Amino acid sequence: MPTILGQNQYGKAENRVVKITRDGATHHIKDLNVSVALSGDMEEVHYSGSNANVLPTDTTRNTVFAFAKEHGVESAEQFGIHLARHFVTSQRPIHRARIRIEEYDWERIATSDGREGKHSFVRKGQETRLTQVTYDGETWEVVSGLKDLTVLNSTDSEFWGYVKDKYTTLKEAYDRILATSVSARWRFNWTGDAERMPDWEASYGEVRKHLLQAFAETYSLSLQQTLYQMGARIIDHRGEVDEVRFSLPNSHHFLVDLEPFGLKNDTADGAVYVAADRPYGLIEGTVLRDGCEARIPADLTDL
């Protein structure tokens, strides 16, 4: 039977770029992990091995570093837009560019006299910021997000009234710990209009703020309810966002049985829990602006 070539792409993955901007004695740092994927008229390189339409992956790597110098790194989103536009408009065989960026955050180390350090940093141990920019010469799609944002509510969470069968052993909980490591993506409705381009840095901070506030302020009867409230608050407060998708592992905390030691362990008197890392419940879902279509993949690792 004859065969044909299906979807394909190529590029240079995980280019680690650290850009230091000096403002006198005060320095600013942007730390990115940039992956480039290109697609277009690439049939011949697969069928015959002809490289006539192939821009070397080594060149894509060099472009990433050169653009960091020439254009700077105002934000991960803006940097991705510069790169995607360049690859599609400068190379005729390339029809689509996808730029994925992870951003690692750093904070300044304070000096012994309490002043903020000017050029000494410590890597933050919180979430990793993410963005993906896709451009095909006509249509833009910008999806940003974060992963590994660990949050916990020590109360104001319950779980009861669920379906029970002969295999159910879980006891109903009316005061429990709710904890998760948030993985989230949100899709912007920006279409390429320079005058309507969001302030990417401010937008990320605001989305993150509303996500955390919704987690903290929702009296949760299920992690699904909390997921919806987090997404709804982002949509309600950020007009530039049309879709939010979450993947939330339920980081279970179980009360330790201390009765064998003659000890009562309850929430009213400083309870002790065991944190179970696996297996875990995995709650996933998308929240959309009314009238909008879901485009973020169900499996966030595909993004």
C-alpha positions as CSV (number, residue, x, y, z in Angstrom):
1,M,0.0,0.0,0.0
2,P,1.3,3.5,-0.8
3,T,2.2,5.8,2.1
4,I,2.0,9.6,2.5
5,L,3.6,12.0,4.9
6,G,1.4,13.3,7.7
7,Q,1.8,16.3,10.1
8,N,5.4,17.1,10.7
9,Q,7.5,19.9,12.2
10,Y,11.1,20.5,13.2
11,G,13.2,23.0,15.2
12,K,15.5,23.5,18.1
13,A,14.1,22.7,21.5
14,E,15.0,24.1,25.0
15,N,17.3,26.9,24.1
16,R,18.3,28.4,27.5
17,V,18.5,32.2,27.2
18,V,19.5,34.4,30.1
19,K,19.3,38.2,29.3
20,I,20.8,40.6,31.8
21,T,19.8,44.3,31.3
22,R,21.9,46.8,33.2
23,D,20.3,50.0,34.5
24,G,23.3,51.5,36.0
25,A,24.3,49.5,39.1
26,T,20.8,47.8,39.1
27,H,20.5,44.8,36.9
28,H,17.4,43.0,35.6
29,I,17.2,39.3,34.6
30,K,15.1,37.4,32.2
31,D,15.6,33.6,32.2
32,L,13.9,31.7,29.4
33,N,13.8,28.2,28.0
34,V,12.7,28.6,24.3
35,S,11.6,25.9,21.9
36,V,11.0,26.5,18.2
37,A,8.9,24.3,16.0
38,L,8.5,25.0,12.2
39,S,6.3,23.4,9.6
40,G,5.6,24.0,5.9
41,D,6.8,22.7,2.6
42,M,8.9,19.9,4.0
43,E,7.7,16.9,2.0
44,E,10.9,16.5,-0.1
45,V,13.3,16.4,2.9
46,H,11.3,13.4,4.1
47,Y,10.8,11.7,0.8
48,S,14.1,12.3,-0.9
49,G,16.4,13.8,1.7
50,S,16.6,17.1,-0.1
51,N,17.4,19.9,2.3
52,A,16.5,22.7,-0.1
53,N,13.6,24.0,2.0
54,V,15.2,23.3,5.4
55,L,16.4,26.1,7.7
56,P,18.9,24.3,9.9
57,T,17.9,23.9,13.5
58,D,21.3,25.4,14.4
59,T,20.1,28.6,12.7
60,T,16.9,28.7,14.7
61,R,19.0,28.4,17.9
62,N,21.2,31.3,16.7
63,T,18.2,33.4,15.9
64,V,16.8,33.0,19.4
65,F,20.0,34.3,21.0
66,A,20.4,37.1,18.4
67,F,16.8,38.3,18.9
68,A,17.4,38.4,22.7
69,K,20.1,40.9,22.0
70,E,18.5,42.8,19.1
71,H,14.9,43.0,20.4
72,G,15.4,42.4,24.1
73,V,13.0,40.4,26.3
74,E,10.2,42.6,27.3
75,S,8.0,39.6,28.0
76,A,7.9,36.0,27.1
77,E,4.9,36.6,24.9
78,Q,6.4,39.5,23.0
79,F,9.6,37.7,22.5
80,G,7.7,34.7,21.1
81,I,5.8,37.0,18.7
82,H,9.0,38.5,17.3
83,L,10.4,35.0,16.7
84,A,7.2,33.5,15.1
85,R,6.8,36.5,12.8
86,H,10.4,36.3,11.7
87,F,10.5,32.6,10.8
88,V,7.2,32.7,8.8
89,T,7.9,36.0,7.0
90,S,11.6,35.5,6.2
91,Q,11.5,31.9,4.9
92,R,9.1,31.1,2.0
93,P,8.9,27.3,2.7
94,I,7.9,27.9,6.4
95,H,4.2,28.4,6.8
96,R,3.7,28.0,10.5
97,A,5.9,28.7,13.6
98,R,5.2,27.6,17.1
99,I,7.3,29.1,19.9
100,R,7.0,27.6,23.4
101,I,8.7,29.5,26.3
102,E,9.2,28.6,29.9
103,E,10.2,31.6,32.1
104,Y,12.0,31.1,35.4
105,D,11.6,33.9,38.0
106,W,14.3,35.4,40.2
107,E,14.1,37.7,43.2
108,R,16.7,40.1,44.5
109,I,18.8,39.1,47.5
110,A,18.6,41.7,50.3
111,T,21.8,43.0,51.8
112,S,22.6,42.8,55.5
113,D,21.4,46.4,56.0
114,G,18.0,45.5,54.6
115,R,18.3,47.1,51.2
116,E,17.2,45.4,48.0
117,G,20.2,43.9,46.2
118,K,21.1,45.4,42.8
119,H,22.7,42.5,41.1
120,S,22.3,39.4,43.3
121,F,19.4,37.1,42.8
122,V,17.9,33.9,44.2
123,R,15.8,31.6,42.0
124,K,12.2,31.6,43.2
125,G,10.9,28.2,44.1
126,Q,7.3,28.8,43.0
127,E,5.7,28.3,39.6
128,T,7.2,28.3,36.1
129,R,5.6,30.8,33.7
130,L,4.7,29.5,30.3
131,T,3.7,30.8,26.9
132,Q,3.1,29.5,23.4
133,V,2.9,31.7,20.3
134,T,1.7,30.3,17.0
135,Y,1.6,32.2,13.7
136,D,0.8,30.9,10.2
137,G,1.3,34.2,8.3
138,E,-2.3,35.3,8.9
139,T,-3.6,34.0,12.2
140,W,-2.0,34.5,15.7
141,E,-2.7,32.4,18.8
142,V,-1.2,33.3,22.1
143,V,-1.7,30.9,25.0
144,S,0.0,31.6,28.3
145,G,0.0,29.9,31.7
146,L,1.9,28.4,34.6
147,K,2.8,25.1,36.2
148,D,3.9,23.9,39.6
149,L,2.0,26.6,41.5
150,T,1.5,24.8,44.8
151,V,-1.4,26.0,47.0
152,L,-3.2,24.8,50.1
153,N,-6.3,25.7,52.1
154,S,-6.1,24.3,55.7
155,T,-9.8,24.6,56.1
156,D,-13.0,25.8,54.4
157,S,-13.1,22.6,52.3
158,E,-15.5,19.6,52.5
159,F,-16.2,16.5,50.5
160,W,-19.4,14.5,51.1
161,G,-22.6,13.3,49.5
162,Y,-20.8,11.4,46.8
163,V,-21.8,8.2,45.1
164,K,-21.0,5.1,47.2
165,D,-20.8,1.4,46.2
166,K,-19.4,-1.8,47.7
167,Y,-15.9,-0.7,46.9
168,T,-16.2,2.8,48.6
169,T,-14.1,3.1,51.8
170,L,-13.5,6.9,51.8
171,K,-15.1,8.7,54.7
172,E,-17.1,11.9,54.2
173,A,-15.1,15.0,55.2
174,Y,-16.6,18.2,56.6
175,D,-13.4,19.9,57.4
176,R,-10.4,18.9,55.3
177,I,-7.2,20.2,53.8
178,L,-7.5,21.2,50.1
179,A,-4.2,21.3,48.3
180,T,-3.1,21.1,44.7
181,S,-0.3,22.0,42.3
182,V,-1.9,24.2,39.7
183,S,-1.2,23.8,36.0
184,A,-3.1,26.3,34.0
185,R,-3.3,27.7,30.5
186,W,-5.3,30.7,29.2
187,R,-5.9,31.8,25.6
188,F,-5.9,35.4,24.6
189,N,-8.4,36.8,22.1
190,W,-5.6,39.0,20.6
191,T,-5.7,38.8,16.8
192,G,-2.5,40.6,15.9
193,D,-3.7,44.2,16.1
194,A,-0.7,46.1,17.5
195,E,-3.0,48.8,19.0
196,R,-4.9,46.2,20.9
197,M,-1.9,44.1,22.1
198,P,-2.3,43.3,25.8
199,D,0.3,44.4,28.4
200,W,1.6,40.8,28.7
201,E,3.5,41.4,32.0
202,A,0.6,43.1,33.7
203,S,-1.9,40.5,32.3
204,Y,0.1,37.6,33.8
205,G,0.2,39.2,37.2
206,E,-3.5,39.9,37.2
207,V,-4.5,36.5,36.0
208,R,-2.3,34.9,38.6
209,K,-3.8,37.2,41.3
210,H,-7.4,36.3,40.4
211,L,-6.6,32.6,40.3
212,L,-5.1,32.7,43.8
213,Q,-7.8,34.9,45.2
214,A,-10.5,32.6,43.9
215,F,-8.7,29.6,45.4
216,A,-8.4,31.3,48.8
217,E,-11.9,32.8,48.9
218,T,-14.0,29.8,47.7
219,Y,-15.6,27.7,50.4
220,S,-15.0,24.4,48.5
221,L,-17.4,21.5,48.5
222,S,-15.3,19.9,45.7
223,L,-12.1,20.6,43.8
224,Q,-14.2,20.9,40.7
225,Q,-16.1,23.8,42.2
226,T,-12.9,25.5,43.1
227,L,-11.6,25.0,39.5
228,Y,-14.7,26.6,38.0
229,Q,-14.5,29.6,40.4
230,M,-10.8,30.1,39.5
231,G,-11.5,30.1,35.8
232,A,-14.7,32.2,36.1
233,R,-12.9,34.9,38.1
234,I,-10.2,35.2,35.4
235,I,-12.8,35.4,32.6
236,D,-14.9,37.9,34.5
237,H,-11.9,40.3,35.3
238,R,-9.7,39.9,32.3
239,G,-11.3,40.9,29.0
240,E,-8.3,39.8,27.0
241,V,-8.8,36.1,28.0
242,D,-11.5,33.9,26.4
243,E,-10.5,30.4,27.7
244,V,-8.8,29.0,30.8
245,R,-7.9,25.3,31.2
246,F,-6.8,23.7,34.5
247,S,-5.2,20.5,35.5
248,L,-5.4,20.1,39.3
249,P,-4.0,17.0,41.1
250,N,-5.7,16.6,44.4
251,S,-2.8,16.5,46.9
252,H,-4.5,14.3,49.5
253,H,-3.8,14.9,53.2
254,F,-5.2,12.2,55.5
255,L,-5.6,12.3,59.2
256,V,-3.1,10.0,60.9
257,D,-4.6,7.3,63.1
258,L,-3.0,8.0,66.5
259,E,-5.4,6.0,68.6
260,P,-2.9,3.1,69.0
261,F,-0.8,5.7,71.0
262,G,-3.7,6.8,73.1
263,L,-3.9,10.1,71.3
264,K,-7.0,11.8,69.8
265,N,-6.3,13.3,66.4
266,D,-9.0,15.7,65.2
267,T,-9.2,19.1,63.4
268,A,-10.4,20.9,66.5
269,D,-7.1,20.4,68.4
270,G,-4.2,20.7,66.0
271,A,-4.6,17.7,63.7
272,V,-1.7,15.7,62.2
273,Y,-1.9,14.6,58.6
274,V,0.1,12.4,56.3
275,A,0.6,14.0,52.9
276,A,0.1,11.3,50.2
277,D,1.9,12.0,46.9
278,R,0.3,9.1,44.9
279,P,-2.1,8.0,43.8
280,Y,-4.0,11.2,43.5
281,G,-7.2,12.5,42.1
282,L,-6.7,14.5,39.0
283,I,-9.4,17.2,38.3
284,E,-9.3,18.9,34.8
285,G,-11.6,21.3,33.1
286,T,-12.0,24.3,30.9
287,V,-13.8,27.6,31.6
288,L,-14.9,29.6,28.6
289,R,-16.3,33.1,27.9
290,D,-19.9,32.6,26.7
291,G,-20.0,32.2,23.0
292,C,-16.3,31.2,22.6
293,E,-14.9,27.9,21.4
294,A,-12.5,25.7,23.3
295,R,-9.1,25.4,21.6
296,I,-6.7,24.5,24.4
297,P,-5.8,20.8,24.3
298,A,-7.4,18.6,26.9
299,D,-4.0,17.3,27.7
300,L,-1.9,20.3,28.7
301,T,1.3,18.5,27.9
302,D,0.3,18.6,24.3
303,L,0.4,22.4,24.4
